[in-house]
Amino acid sequence: MENINTSRLEKLEINPKVEQDLKISANWGKAVALISVLSSCLSIIEALMKNKNIITEIALLAFTFFCAYFQFAFGRDVAKGIENNDQITMNDGFNSLRLYFRIYGILLILLIVVMLVLIVFSGYFLHNVTGLH
């Protein structure tokens, strides 16, 4: 089964339009990753200046660095793969993009679960503790 898919995909080619789109996407990926990290660093500086909870800001910065790494790696590797006509490097770039979306997907699912749990507990609290029906 894998040989059928492989032979079908071997016919795909990167034409000039796709090449240009990949280069633009790679540049945007690197730029957004850098801006995200810079923004998180500024948030930590702001938290220090306003005596806010720095632990939350550091956790956010760690998450941002983690995700920005994969986003930046996508941009770097895809651009390098196109420039050097190197399939392995381009594959590494797309693998980084896959990991980036996987992380965001998992975190989104966790966020939805937490929100649902909070809704259920708030309903329970309103019904049983406060006596509101």
C-alpha positions in Angstrom: 0.0 0.0 0.0 2.8 2.4 0.8 4.4 1.8 -2.6 1.2 2.9 -4.3 1.2 6.2 -2.3 4.9 6.7 -2.8 4.7 6.3 -6.6 1.7 8.6 -6.8 3.5 11.3 -4.8 6.7 11.0 -6.8 4.8 12.8 -9.6 4.4 15.9 -7.5 6.8 18.7 -8.3 7.6 22.0 -6.9 6.8 24.4 -9.7 7.9 28.1 -9.6 4.6 29.2 -8.0 4.8 26.6 -5.2 8.5 27.4 -4.7 7.7 31.1 -4.3 4.8 30.3 -1.9 7.0 28.1 0.2 9.7 30.7 0.4 7.2 33.3 1.5 5.7 30.9 4.0 9.2 30.1 5.3 10.0 33.8 5.8 6.7 34.5 7.5 7.2 31.5 9.8 10.6 32.7 10.9 9.3 36.3 11.3 6.3 35.3 13.4 8.4 33.0 15.6 10.9 35.8 16.3 8.1 38.3 17.0 6.4 35.9 19.4 9.5 35.4 21.4 10.2 39.1 21.5 6.6 39.8 22.6 6.9 37.2 25.4 10.2 38.8 26.6 8.6 42.2 26.7 5.7 40.7 28.8 8.2 39.4 31.3 9.9 42.9 31.5 6.4 44.4 32.0 5.6 41.9 34.7 8.8 42.7 36.5 8.1 46.4 36.3 4.6 46.1 37.6 5.3 43.4 40.2 3.0 40.9 38.6 3.1 37.1 39.0 6.3 36.4 37.1 5.8 32.6 37.3 2.9 32.8 34.8 4.9 35.0 32.5 7.9 32.6 32.6 5.6 29.7 31.8 4.1 31.6 28.9 7.6 32.5 27.7 8.7 28.8 27.9 5.6 27.7 25.9 6.3 30.5 23.3 10.0 29.5 23.0 9.0 25.9 22.6 6.4 26.6 19.8 8.5 29.3 18.2 11.4 26.8 17.9 9.3 24.5 15.7 7.9 27.4 13.7 11.3 28.9 13.1 12.8 25.5 12.2 10.1 25.1 9.6 11.0 28.4 8.0 14.7 27.8 8.2 14.7 24.2 6.9 12.1 24.8 4.1 14.0 27.8 2.8 17.4 26.0 3.0 15.9 22.9 1.3 14.6 25.0 -1.6 17.8 26.9 -1.9 20.0 23.8 -1.9 17.5 21.5 -3.7 17.8 19.2 -0.6 14.7 17.0 0.0 15.9 15.8 3.4 16.2 19.3 4.8 12.8 20.3 3.4 11.3 17.2 5.0 12.8 18.2 8.3 11.1 21.6 7.9 7.7 20.0 7.2 8.3 17.7 10.2 8.8 20.8 12.4 5.6 22.3 11.0 3.8 19.0 11.9 5.1 19.1 15.4 4.1 22.8 15.8 0.5 22.0 14.8 0.5 18.9 17.0 1.5 20.9 20.0 -1.1 23.6 19.4 -3.8 20.9 18.8 -3.0 19.1 22.0 -3.1 22.4 23.9 -6.3 23.4 22.3 -7.9 20.1 23.3 -6.6 20.5 26.9 -8.0 24.1 27.0 -11.4 22.9 25.8 -11.4 20.1 28.4 -10.5 22.5 31.2 -13.2 24.9 30.1 -15.8 22.1 30.1 -14.8 21.0 33.6 -15.0 24.6 34.8 -18.5 24.9 33.3 -19.7 21.7 34.9 -18.2 22.7 38.3 -19.6 26.2 38.2 -23.1 24.7 37.4 -22.7 22.3 40.3 -21.6 25.1 42.6 -24.5 27.4 41.5 -27.0 24.6 41.9 -25.9 22.9 45.2 -24.0 25.5 47.1 -25.8 28.7 46.5 -29.2 27.1 46.1 -29.9 28.9 42.8 -32.0 26.8 40.4 
